[in-house]
Each structure stands twice: as structure tokens, then as C-alpha cells.
Amino acid sequence: MDAITTEIPNIDNNVSEGAIQSNDLKFIQYTIQILKEKYDLDSAGIFEYLKEIIDLKFGPTSRHTYWKEIEESKGIGARYTRCLTVCIDDIEYVIDVTQNNLDQIFRKFSNDDVFISFKEMNREWENDPYDGR
């Protein structure tokens, strides 16, 4: 986490007015940007690093893991990816690593977000279970 913390001051990020206000939110946004742009991690790598970073900085009870269906995977079998939600300043935020735009990767949780609880995703799940494809 020290490498991430030392990189944060070096990022020149033009944030729209009111988009990111607290230092904790800036920390998460900059961390995602560093992992994505400097280290060129894929969605699984970003997920794993962010999960550990959030656990260390905010505690494991501040985050939850969810599955999100990958839209382009319609056909033979549904494909899913892991996403995180994190509660900062009593507001729940989504970290959706399937998005390409930084503003969409980390955003406030919305009722339009459709996620499946991590514990519900198993072979007995009634709606198209994850088959590993």
C-alpha cells in the first residue's frame, strides 16, 4: 500500500466539481487509476488488489463482494465478474471493474445496479448458474 500512497500526489486528475470530495474517496479513485494505468492490471487484478487495500485502510466490514453478469457473454453460458461495494462516509459506492471509464468504475451505488450476492452464486442458484465458461 505504501507504493500506492506515494504515487497519489503525482497524479494530475481534473475531477469535476463535487464529484469526489473526501480524502478517502480520492484515495480509492487514485488507487484505481494507478492500478489500471501504471500497472496495466486486468479486472481480476484490480479486484484483488482493491479488496486487500480496502481491507487494510477501511476494514473488511466496510466492503462486500458481488457478482455482475458480463453483458457480452450472452449465449452458451453466462459469465460473471466480481465487483466490490465499499461504504465511505455512510454512502455505498460500487467498484465495477468491468467498466473502462474511470468515472464509471468507481461511482455511488444506484438502484439500477444489478448484482448477485457473492454467497448466492453457486450451482444450485435457480437462474443460469456460473458454469466456468
C-alpha positions in Angstrom: 0.0 0.0 0.0 3.0 2.3 0.5 3.7 2.3 -3.2 0.2 3.4 -4.0 0.3 6.1 -1.3 3.5 7.6 -2.7 2.1 7.6 -6.2 -1.1 9.5 -5.3 0.5 13.0 -5.1 1.9 12.5 -8.6 -1.5 12.1 -10.3 -2.8 15.2 -12.1 -6.5 14.5 -12.1 -9.1 17.0 -13.1 -12.1 16.0 -11.0 -15.4 17.6 -11.9 -16.8 19.9 -9.2 -18.4 17.9 -6.3 -17.6 14.6 -7.9 -15.1 13.4 -5.3 -14.9 15.3 -2.0 -13.4 13.3 0.8 -9.8 12.2 1.0 -11.0 8.5 1.3 -12.9 8.8 -2.0 -9.9 10.4 -3.6 -7.6 7.6 -2.3 -9.9 4.9 -3.9 -10.2 6.8 -7.2 -6.4 7.4 -7.4 -5.7 3.8 -6.4 -7.9 2.5 -9.2 -6.2 4.9 -11.7 -2.7 3.8 -10.7 -3.6 0.1 -10.8 -5.3 0.5 -14.2 -2.9 2.9 -16.0 0.6 2.4 -14.4 0.4 -1.3 -13.6 -2.0 -2.2 -16.5 -3.9 -4.8 -14.4 -6.9 -6.6 -15.8 -10.3 -6.6 -14.0 -9.4 -9.6 -11.8 -6.1 -8.0 -10.7 -7.7 -4.7 -9.9 -10.4 -6.5 -7.9 -7.9 -8.5 -5.8 -5.6 -5.5 -5.1 -8.5 -3.2 -4.2 -10.1 -5.9 -1.9 -6.9 -6.0 0.1 -6.3 -2.3 0.1 -9.8 -1.6 1.3 -9.5 -4.2 4.0 -6.3 -2.6 5.2 -7.5 1.0 5.0 -11.2 0.8 6.0 -11.5 -2.7 7.5 -13.1 -5.8 5.9 -16.6 -5.0 7.2 -16.7 -1.8 5.1 -16.8 -3.8 1.8 -18.9 -6.5 0.2 -18.3 -8.7 -2.9 -20.9 -9.2 -5.6 -21.1 -10.9 -8.9 -22.1 -9.0 -12.0 -23.1 -10.6 -15.3 -20.8 -9.6 -18.2 -23.2 -8.3 -20.8 -21.2 -9.5 -23.8 -21.3 -13.1 -22.6 -24.9 -13.9 -23.6 -25.0 -17.3 -25.4 -23.6 -20.6 -24.3 -23.2 -19.8 -20.6 -23.4 -16.7 -18.6 -20.1 -15.2 -17.4 -19.7 -13.2 -14.3 -17.1 -11.0 -12.7 -16.6 -9.9 -9.1 -17.3 -6.3 -8.1 -17.0 -4.6 -4.8 -19.1 -2.2 -2.8 -17.5 0.0 -0.1 -19.1 2.2 2.4 -17.4 5.5 2.9 -18.9 8.4 4.9 -22.1 6.3 5.3 -22.6 6.2 1.4 -22.2 3.0 -0.5 -20.0 3.1 -3.6 -19.6 0.5 -6.4 -16.3 -0.5 -7.7 -17.3 -2.1 -11.1 -14.1 -3.3 -12.8 -16.0 -4.3 -16.0 -16.2 -0.6 -16.9 -13.5 1.1 -18.9 -14.1 4.7 -18.0 -12.6 5.7 -14.6 -15.7 7.7 -13.6 -17.9 4.5 -14.1 -15.6 2.1 -12.4 -16.0 3.9 -9.0 -19.4 5.5 -8.5 -22.2 5.8 -6.0 -24.3 2.7 -5.7 -27.6 3.1 -7.6 -30.8 1.1 -7.6 -30.2 0.4 -11.3 -27.1 -1.6 -10.4 -27.9 -5.3 -10.7 -25.6 -7.5 -8.7 -25.8 -11.1 -7.3 -24.7 -11.6 -3.7 -21.4 -13.5 -3.6 -22.9 -16.2 -1.4 -25.9 -16.7 -3.7 -23.8 -17.6 -6.7 -23.5 -21.4 -6.6 -24.5 -24.4 -8.7 -28.0 -24.6 -7.0 -28.8 -21.0 -8.0 -32.1 -21.1 -10.0 -31.1 -18.6 -12.7 -28.3 -19.8 -15.0 -25.6 -20.7 -12.6 -21.9 -19.9 -13.3 -20.5 -22.8 -15.3 -16.9 -21.7 -15.5 -17.1 -20.7 -19.2 
